[in-house]
Every structure is written in structure tokens, then in C-alpha cells.
Amino acid sequence: MALDFVQWFIIAILLITPILYELSNTFKYLAKFALFYSIVMVSAFIIIFPALLRPKDVNNYKYTAWAVNNLMSIFGIKREVRNREYLESDKPFIVVCNHQSSLDVIGMFDIWPDRCTVLVKRELMYAGPFGLASWLCGTVYIDRFDPEKSKNTMTKTAQHIKENNLKLYVYPEGTRNHEGALLPFKKGAFHLAVQAQVPLIPVVFSSYSDFYSKKDKRFGTGKFIVTVLPPVSTEGLASEHVTELTERIRKQMLEVFNETSLEMTQSKYANGLK
């Protein structure tokens, strides 16, 4: 009797799931994100083994880039990358990019430069296989709740990227922004670039509104534009220039965000999708 109940329960789940997936945007949204995070965790677990051969080496991120670029294609999110050549320098630089969602990893690893690492919040170090894999890849962790530790981390990172000829990927908004536009930028990445005297390369992802909305619980297929802007030199700049530098780059990125987001919307209308 118990076995019959289990069998019928599994059959019912298998029958109901595709119906809910087609009829409920919320169910589809949750199901796709469950799959998304499952892929992240499984990929991280697999990456741990080759990364153990050279722990804390940023070149381990090549495994991550391969996994994301191949496995995440099942979600049907396309990218148009513009000016990729700005990221092909063999010298150190800092990438600053807007942050909309966890889905940013799809675009991030599409343009991932050689010998690059990423600055993330310290809490992610304890996120199971993901945390261990990211540590083995030489990720830079920052304690957002301890300004003194954060400052020390930035100082060490500036020296680290300069001495080891590394690139660093940073989200200057500091958190995900689901509402469009750009949040105010935190100045850490810009202080770091000035301190290390390395250029900043702004990267702008256009709005995901074509296929994603946390508010409306919508996660479909679609396309976004990745625009890599020309490097911004920090040579000769000092700490007193950081505020102006931060605001100037944010303004430039916001203009590109608005332009490319509008372009995507107009393209959608032109193709008769609305």
C-alpha cells in the first residue's frame, strides 16, 4: 500500500510539474532558478578537483568560464559583445561592471579576461562547493561590515594585481539592482585602481527586462548587449581624484546602459515581439 502511494505520488508530480511550468510564471521562475543554482553548485563541485592541483591560482577560472559558457546555454540567453578587444590586454586592469542579477555570470564569463579574478563579499566563501571552488580560483573576498579589514584587503589587492600582472572584476554598485538604471557606486574599486596605478575598464550590460524580472517573477529567453568601454587611465591620479573619477565613469556607464537598453526594446518592437 505504501509503495503504491509513493508510485502514484511520483506520477502525480511528473504530470503536474509541466502543467504548472506552462501555466504559472512564478513556478517557471522558481524552477528555472532552482536549475540555475543547481548547475552552479554541481559545476563548482567538479571544478574543485582540477583546481586542487594549483590552489588559489586565478588560471583555475578557465574551468569556471568553460562550465558557464557551455552549461548555461540551456537557458537561451544570448549576448552581443561589443569592443571585446579592450579586454585582451596582457597588462593588469580593473573591470567595473553593473550588477543586475545572479544571471550576470552568463555575461561575465563570456568576456572573462585571461589571468582575472573577482572581488566578492566574504559570505560567499562559506557557500558550500561554490565557496571552496571560488577560493581555489584565487577569488578576493571583502568584509563589507568591517571598514578596516576592507581597507586592508584593498591595499593588499592593489599590490597583488600589480606584482602578479592580474586583472580584477568588480561590481561597484556593491549589490544587485533589479530595478533598472545604476545604483550609486562605491569607491573601493576606484581607490584600488588609483593606488595600483592601473586602468579601469567599464563594462555595461543592458537591461534584462526583455527576459527577466524579479518583481514579476519572469525568467524567459532573450538577449542583452555587453558593451566594453575604452580603458580609463589612472596614471598620475591620487586619492583626491577618486570621487570625480567614480562619478565620471558611472555617468558614462549609465548613458551606455540607457542607450543599449533602449536599443534592445526598440529591436523587440521592430521584430513584432510586442
DOBA-660649 format. One record per residue: x, y, z of N, C-alpha, C, O in turn; residue in one letter. Coordinates in steps of 0.1 Angstrom, whole numbers, plus 2048, in hexadecimal, padded with zeros to 3 digits. Layout:
// residues N
XYZXYZXYZXYZA...
//
This chain:
// residues 274
8087F480080080080080980D8008068167F9M81380C80981C81880A82381A7FC8258257F8A82780F7F682E8107E98258157DF82A81E7D6L8198117DF80F8167D580D8257D680C82C7CCD80D82A7E380B8387E58178407E081584B7DAF82383B7E382F8427DE82F8437CF83284D7C9V82C8377C882C8377BA8218417B48248487AAQ8168417BA80B84A7B580F8597B880C8627B0W81685B7C381A8697C682586E7BC8248797B7F82E8657B88388697AE83286B7A183587579AI82886279D82186479081A87279081A879786I81387579B80C88279C81588E79B812897794A82188D7A182B8987A082F8997928308A478DI83288E78B83788E77D82D89477483089B76AL82089177781589776E8128A577180F8AD768L8138A977E80F8B778281A8C177E8178CC77AI8278BD7808328C677E8328CD7718338D9770T8318C67658328CD7588268D67568268E0750P81A8D275C80E8DB75B8108E876380E8F375EI8168E776F8198F37778238FB770823908770L82D8F576A8388FC763832905758837910756Y82990075182390774581991174A81791C743E81290F75580791875980A92276380392C764L81592076B81892977682692F773830928773S82693C77283394377083C94277D84894177CN83594278883C94179584393479684E93379AT83C92979384191C79384D91A78A85791478DF84B91F77E85691F77486292677886D922777K86093277E86B93A78487393378E87F93278EY86B92D7988729267A387991979E8849167A2L87291279487890678F88590978788F901789A88591377F89191677789C91B7808A891877EK89992378B8A49277948A991B79C8B591B79FF8A091279F8A59067A68AF8FE79E8B98F97A2A8AC8FD7918B58F77878C28FF7868CC8F9785L8C090C7858CC9157848D691278F8E291078DF8D191379B8DA9127A78DF9037A98E99017AEY8D78FA7A48DB8EC7A48E78EA79B8F18E379ES8E78F078F8F28F07868FE8F678C9098F178AI8FC90279290790979990E9007A391A8FF7A3V9068F97AB90C8F17B69138E57B191D8E17B5M90C8DE7A79128D27A191F8D579A9298CE79BV91F8E079292B8E578B9368E87959428E4793S9338EF7A093D8F27AA9438E67B094F8E57B2A93A8DC7B393F8CF7B99498C87AF9548C37B4F9468C87A294F8C279895C8CA7979678C4796I95B8D77979678E07969718DE7A197D8E079FI96C8DA7AD9748D97B99808CF7B698B8D27BAI97E8C47AF9888BA7AD9948BF7A599F8BD7A9F9928C479999E8C97929A48D57999B08D7798P99C8DD79F9A18E97A69AA8E67B29B28EE7B5A9A88DA7B89B08D67C39BF8D47BF9C88D57C7L9C18D27B29CF8D07AD9D78DD7AD9E38DD7AEL9D08E87AD9D78F57AE9CE8FF7B69C89087B0R9CD8FD7C39C39057CB9C69147CB9D29187CBP9BC91C7CA9BC92B7CB9C39307BE9C993B7BFK9C39297B39C892E7A79BD93379E9B392C79CD9BD94079A9B29467929B093F7859A594077FV9BA9377809B89307739AE9257759A992076BN9AA9217819A091778499291D77F98991577CN99192A77E98493077998192C76A97692D766Y98B92676398992275697F91675697691474DK98090E76097690376296890876495E90375EY96791376C95A91976F95491F76394891D760T95C92675B95892C74F95392274594892473FA95A91774495690C73B94890673F93F904737W94790474C93A8FE75192E90774F92490374AA93091475292591E75192191F74291691F73FV92B92173A92992472B92291872591A91A71BN92490C72A91E9007239118FC72A9088F8723N9118FC7379058F673E8FA90073F8EE8FD73EL8FD90D7408F29177418EB91A7348E1922734M8F09157298EA91771C8DC91171C8D4915713S8D89087258CB9027258C090C7288B590A725I8C491872E8BA9227318B692B7268AD933727F8BD92A71B8BA93170F8BB9407108B494870AG8C69457188C99537198D59567118E0952713I8D295E7068DD9626FD8E396F7008DD978707K8F09716FC8F797D6FF8FD9826F290297B6E9R8FD9906F19049966E690F99E6ED90D9A86F4E91C99A6EB9279A16F192D9AB6E89319A86DCV92F9B76ED9359C26E59429C66EB9439C86F7R94C9C86E29599CD6E69619C36F09679C86F9N95F9B66ED9669AC6F69759AF6F697C9AB700R97A9B46EB9899B66EA98F9BE6F599B9BC6F8E9879C76FC98D9CE7079919C67139999CA71BY98B9B971398E9B071E99A9A771B99D99E723L9A09A87109AA99F70B9B89A370F9C299E70AE9BA9AE7179C79B271B9CE9A87249C79A172CS9DB9A77239E299E72C9E79A57389EF9A0740D9E39B273A9E79BA7469DB9BA7509D09B874DK9DE9BD75D9D49BD7679CA9C87659CD9D3761P9BD9C67689B39D07689A89CB7719A79C0776F99E9D47749939D177C9869D47749849DE76FI97E9C97739719CA76C9669CF7769659C9781V95E9D97739539DD77B9469DB7739459E0768V93D9D37789319CF7719259D17799259CF785C91A9D577390D9D677A9089C877E90B9BE778N8FF9C77888FB9BB78E8EC9BA78F8E69C1797H8E69B17878D79B07878D29A478E8C79A4794Q8D999978D8D398C7928DF9827928EA98478DS8DB9767988E596B7988E89677898F2961787S8DE96A7808E09677728EC96E76C8F096B761L8F19787738FD97F76E90997676B911979762D90996A77191596176F91595D76092095975BV90995C75A90995874C91096274391895D73AI90E96F74591697873D92497A74292D97C73AG92697974F93397B75593D97174F94897574CM93996474F94395A74A94495973B94C953736F93A96073493B96172694796A72294E968718D94A97472A95497E72896097C731969985731I96197273996B97074397997173E97D96A735W98197B74298F97D73D99897274399596C74DP9A397073D9AE9677429B396D74F9B4979751D9B79647589BD9687659B597276C9BA97C771R9A896F76E99F978774999971781997965781C99697978B98F97479798497E799982988792T97C97B7A49709847A696F9877B597397F7BEV96A9937B89699987C695A9957CA9519997C4L95898D7D594B9897D994A98B7E895498C7EFV93E98B7ED93B98C7FC94097F80393F9747FDK94698180F94C97681694396A81994795F81AR93696D81A92C96381E92C95781492994C817E92F95B80792F9507FC93A9467FE93993B7F8L94494880794E93F80994893281094E92780FM93D93481793792981E92B92381792391C81DY92992580A91E9208029219137FD9209117F0A9249098059258FB8019308F97F693A9007F7G92D8F17EC9378EE7E293B8FB7DA9468FC7D6P9319047D99349107D293F9187D994891E7D3F93E9197E69479207EE95591B7ED95F9227ECG95690D7EE9639077ED9699087DF97590B7DEL9619077D59669087C796B9167C59759187BEA9639207C996792E7C79749317CE97D9397C9S97692C7DA98292E7E298E9277DA99992D7DAW98C91C7D59979157CD99A91C7C09A591B7BBL9919257BC99392D7B099A93A7B399C9427A9C99D93C7BF9A49497C299B9557C49A09607C1G98F9537C798595E7C99899677D498F9627DET9879747D398A97E7DD97D9807E59739847DFV97D97E7F29729807FB97398C80397E990807Y9689938049689A080C95D99F81695299B814I9619A48229579A482E9509B282D9569BC831D9449B282993C9BE8279389C58359359D0835R9399BD83F9359C284C9409C785593E9CB861F94C9C68509589CA8589619D384F9699CF847D95F9E18509669EA8479759E984897C9EA83DP97A9E68539899E585598E9D984D9989DA846E9879CD84E98B9C184798A9C48389929BF830K97F9CA83497D9CD8269889D682098D9D3815S98C9E08289979E88239A49E18229AB9E2818K9A79D882B9B39CF82B9B39C681F9BD9C4818N9A79C081C9A59B78119A89BF8049AF9BA7FBT9A39CB8039A59D37F79B49D67F59B99D67E9M9BA9DA7FF9C99DD7FF9D19D17FA9D99D27F1T9CE9C58009D59B97FC9D29B57ED9DA9B07E6K9C59B77EA9C19B47DC9C79BC7D29CC9B77C7T9C99C97D49CF9D27CB9DE9CE7C99E29CE7BDA9E59CA7D39F29C57D29F39B77CA9FB9B57C2Q9E99AF7CE9E89A17C89E69A27B99ED99B7B1H9DD9AA7B49DA9AA7A59E59B179E9E89AD792I9EC9BA7A49F79C179EA039B779DA0A9B6792KA069B07A7A129A87A8A1099B79FA1A99679AEA0499679FA019897989FB98B78A9F6981784N9FA9987869F499A7789E69957779E498D76DN9DD9987809D09927809C699D77C9C89A977DL9BA9987789AE9A17779A499E7829A4993787K99C9A87859929A67909859AB78B9839B5785L97A9A278D96D9A57899659AA7959649A279FY95F9B67949589BB7A094A9C079C9489C6791V9409BF7A59339C57A49329D17AD9309CF7B9Y9359DD7A89369E87B19299ED7B89299F47C1P91D9E77B39119EA7BA9109E37C89099E87D1E9179D97C99189D27D690D9C87D890E9C07E1G9029C87D08F79BF7D28EF9BE7C58F19C77BCT8E79B57C48DF9B37B88D49BE7B78CD9C17C1R8D29C37AB8C89CE7A98BE9C879F8C09C7793N8B29C47A48A89BE79B89E9C87958969C478DH8A09D57988969DF79389A9E77878939F0783E8A59E37808AA9EB7758B39F677A8B59F9785G8B99FD7708C3A087728CFA0377A8D19F777AA8D6A0C7818E1A087898E0A0E7978DCA1A799L8E4A067A18E5A0C7AF8F1A147B08FAA147A8L8F2A1C7BB8FEA247BD90AA1A7BF908A0F7C4P915A1E7BA921A167BA929A187C892AA237CDF92DA0D7CD937A0D7D8945A107D2947A0C7C7K94DA167DA95AA1C7D4966A127D6970A157D1K963A067DC96E9FD7DE9769F97D29839FA7D2G96F9F67C79769F17BB97F9FD7B59899FB7AFA97AA097B7980A157B198CA197B9997A1D7B4F98BA187C6997A1A7CF9A2A107CC9ADA137CBH99DA037CA9A79F87C79AE9FB7BA9BA9F97B9L9A79FF7AF9ADA027A29B7A0D7A39C2A0D79DA9B3A187AB9BCA237AC9C9A1F7B49D4A237B1V9C6A177BF9D2A137C79DBA0A7BF9E8A0B7C0Q9D6A017B79DE9F87AF9E39FF7A29EC9FA79BA9DDA0A79E9E0A117929DEA087869E6A0877DQ9D2A027869CE9F977B9C19FF7759BAA0577CV9BF9FD7689B3A027629A69FB7669A69F076BP99BA0276598E9FD7689879FA75A988A03751L9819EF7599799EC74C96A9EB7509679E1756I9629F574D9549F375094D9EA7469509E973AP9449E174B93C9D874392E9DA74792A9DA753V9259DB73D9179DD73F90E9D273990F9CF72DV9069CC7428FC9C273D8EF9CA73B8EB9D0745F8E99C97308DC9D072E8D19C97378D49BE73DS8C69CF7388BB9CA7418B79BC73D8B79B8731S8B49B47478AF9A67458A09A674389A99B743Y8999B174388B9B27438849AA7388789A7739S88B9A772D88699F72288399172787998B721D88A98C73188897E73488797B743884970748F88A98574C88B98375A88598E76288799A75FY87D98B76C87899577687698D78386D985784S87D99278D87B98C79B86D98F7A08679877A6K86999C79E85C9A17A385199979D8489957A4K85199778F846990789848981788840979783D85397C78E85696D78E85796878085095E77DK85F96E77886096B76A86E96876687896F769R87195C76087E95775D87C94F750879943750F87E95674487C95073888994F73089494F735G88894F72289394F71A89495E71488B965714T8A096170F8A296F70A8B09727078B8969705G8B397F7068C09847028C39917098BA99870CK8D099370C8D49A07118E29A370B8E999B705F8E59B070C8F19B57058FC9B87108F99BE71BI9089B370D9139B571691C9BF70F9229BD704V91E9CB7159269D670F9339D87179329DB723T93E9D571194B9D87189509E57149529E8708V9529EE71D9569FC71A9659FD71B96C9F5721L96BA08714979A0971497FA0A722979A1072BP98BA06724992A07731993A15736995A1E72EP992A17743993A257499A0A257519A1A1D75BV9A9A2D74D9B6A2D7549B5A337629ADA3C764S9BDA2E76B9BEA347789CCA3977B9CFA3D786T9D4A397719E2A3D7729E2A4C7779DCA55771E9EAA4E7829EBA5B7879E0A607919E1A6A796G9D6A587929CBA5B79B9CEA587A99D6A4F7ACL9C8A5F7B39C9A5C7C19BCA5B7C79B1A5C7C1A9BCA587D49AFA567DB9A5A617DA999A5E7DAS9AAA6D7D99A0A797D8999A797CB98FA817C9E99DA717C1997A717B498CA657B3985A657A9H98CA5D7BD983A517BC974A547BB96DA4E7B3V96FA5E7C2961A617C295DA667B4953A617AET965A6E7AE962A737A0963A6879695BA6678DE96DA5F79896FA5478F963A4A79095EA46786L95FA4779C953A3E79E947A44797940A3C790T944A50799938A56794938A5778592EA5577EE944A5A780946A5B771943A4E76A93CA4D760R949A43770947A3676A939A3176B933A2B762I933A34777925A3077991CA3776F913A31769R91EA4476D916A4B763917A4675590DA4474EK923A42751926A3C74491FA2F743919A2C739Q920A2774D91AA1A74D90AA1B74D904A13746M905A247548F6A267548F1A2A7468E7A25742L8F8A337408F4A377328F4A2B7298EBA29721E8FFA2272A8FFA177218F4A0D7258EEA0671CV8F2A0B7328E7A027368DAA077308D29FE72BF8D7A137318CAA1872C8C9A1771D8BEA13718N8D4A1A7168D4A197078D2A0A7038CAA086FAE8DAA017088D99F37048CC9EC7088C79E4701T8C79F07148BA9EB7198AF9EF70F8A69E770CS8AF9FC70B8A5A017028A79FA6F589D9F76EEL8B39F86F08B59F16E48AF9E36E48A99DF6DAE8B09DC6EF8AB9CF6F089B9CF6F08959C76EAM8969D96F68879DB6F78829DE6E88789D86E4T8889E76E18849EB6D48869DF6CB87D9DD6C2Q8909D76CC8929CB6C48879C16C68839BA6BDS8839C06D38789B76D686B9BB6CF8649B36CAK8689C86D085C9CD6C985D9CB6BA8539C76B4Y8699CE6B486B9CD6A68699BF6A18649BD695A86C9B56A986B9A76A685D9A26A885A9966A6N8549AB6AD8469A76AF84499E6BB83A9966BBG84D99F6C584C9966D184399C6DC8409966E6L83E9A96D98359AF6E38299B56DB8209BB6E1K
//
